[in-house]
Amino acid sequence: MSSKKNYYKEKLMRRKEEK
């Protein structure tokens, strides 16, 4: 369950770095 929240947070952070 905690892994899913971390997965979303990492995807959002990665998207911000890409822009």
N, C-alpha and C positions, 0 to 999 in steps of 0.2 A: 504493500500500500504506500509506504513512504517512497519507494523507488519511483512510483508513477509521478509523485509531486516533484521529485528531483528531476525527473526526465523532462517535465514541462518547463521547469525553471532553467534548465540547461539549454533547452531549445530557444527559449525567449532570449536568453543572454547571448546565445550564438547569433541569433538574428540581429540583435542590436550591434554586435561587433561587425557583422557583414556589411551593414549600411554604413 
